[in-house]
């Protein structure tokens, strides 16, 4: 396993613990995330789990909904989690504005990943 994969797996555990402090709730949330069947690579699974957690937060119904969406096409879930401003802006956007939004999204996602709480 690569360092990046190990880091992502650790981040999933940390986000789950922050969002679901009660063990039973955390285990239930993990079981929902384990329902993602769209890819078997550990790095992709962890990246998708993080995306779902970012979008759904502590809302278990949303966790189920976004896990289901990821099973349909996980790239959509990744895009909405990692680049929400860019996704909202749509396809017809000035290239400079696209770069600006992408940079803002990347900073926001990195800050969310690094946050001690969810």
C-alpha positions in Angstrom: 0.0 0.0 0.0 1.2 3.5 -0.8 1.7 6.2 1.7 -1.2 8.1 0.1 -3.5 5.1 0.5 -2.6 4.7 4.1 -3.1 8.4 4.7 -6.5 8.3 3.1 -7.6 5.3 5.1 -6.5 7.0 8.3 -8.4 10.1 7.2 -11.6 8.1 6.7 -11.2 6.7 10.3 -10.6 10.2 11.7 -13.6 11.7 9.9 -15.8 8.8 10.9 -14.7 9.3 14.5 -15.4 13.0 14.3 -18.8 12.7 12.6 -19.9 9.7 14.6 -18.4 9.8 18.1 -20.6 6.9 19.4 -19.0 3.6 18.5 -22.3 2.0 17.3 -23.1 4.9 15.1 -19.6 4.9 13.7 -19.8 1.2 12.9 -23.2 1.7 11.2 -21.7 4.5 9.1 -18.7 2.3 8.2 -21.1 -0.5 7.2 -22.9 2.0 4.9 -19.6 3.1 3.3 -18.5 -0.5 2.9 -21.6 -0.8 0.6 -19.6 1.0 -2.0 -18.9 -1.6 -4.7 -17.8 0.7 -7.6 -14.1 -0.1 -7.3 -11.9 -2.6 -5.4 -8.7 -0.6 -5.1 -8.1 0.6 -1.5 -7.0 4.1 -2.5 -10.1 4.6 -4.6 -12.4 3.2 -1.9 -10.9 5.5 0.7 -11.1 8.5 -1.6 -14.7 7.8 -2.4 -15.5 7.2 1.3 -14.0 10.6 2.1 -16.0 12.3 -0.6 -19.2 10.7 0.7 -18.4 11.8 4.3 -17.6 15.3 3.1 -20.9 15.7 1.3 -23.1 13.7 3.8 -21.6 14.8 7.1 -23.3 13.1 10.0 -26.6 12.6 8.2 -27.0 8.8 7.8 -29.7 9.1 5.2 -27.4 11.2 3.1 -24.6 8.8 3.7 -26.8 6.0 2.2 -27.9 8.3 -0.7 -24.4 9.3 -1.6 -23.0 5.7 -1.3 -25.8 4.6 -3.7 -24.8 7.5 -6.0 -21.2 6.4 -5.8 -22.2 2.9 -6.8 -23.8 4.3 -9.9 -20.8 6.5 -10.9 -18.3 7.4 -8.2 -16.7 10.1 -10.3 -19.8 12.3 -9.8 -19.4 12.0 -6.0 -15.7 12.8 -6.2 -16.4 15.8 -8.3 -19.1 17.2 -6.0 -17.0 16.6 -2.9 -13.7 17.8 -4.2 -14.8 20.6 -6.6 -18.3 21.8 -5.4 -17.8 25.4 -6.7 -16.6 24.2 -10.0 -19.5 21.8 -10.3 -22.0 24.6 -9.4 -20.5 26.9 -12.0 -21.2 24.4 -14.8 -19.4 23.7 -18.0 -19.6 27.1 -19.7 -17.2 29.1 -17.6 -14.3 31.4 -18.4 -11.0 29.4 -18.2 -9.5 31.8 -15.7 -12.6 31.6 -13.5 -12.4 27.8 -13.8 -8.8 27.8 -12.5 -9.7 30.2 -9.7 -12.7 28.0 -8.6 -10.6 24.9 -8.8 -7.9 26.4 -6.7 -10.5 27.5 -4.1 -12.0 24.1 -4.1 -8.7 22.4 -3.6 -7.8 24.7 -0.7 -11.2 24.1 0.9 -10.9 20.3 0.5 -7.4 20.2 1.9 -8.6 22.3 4.9 -11.5 19.9 5.5 -9.2 16.9 5.3 -6.9 18.6 7.8 -9.6 19.7 10.2 -9.6 17.9 13.5 -13.4 17.9 13.5 -15.6 17.2 10.5 
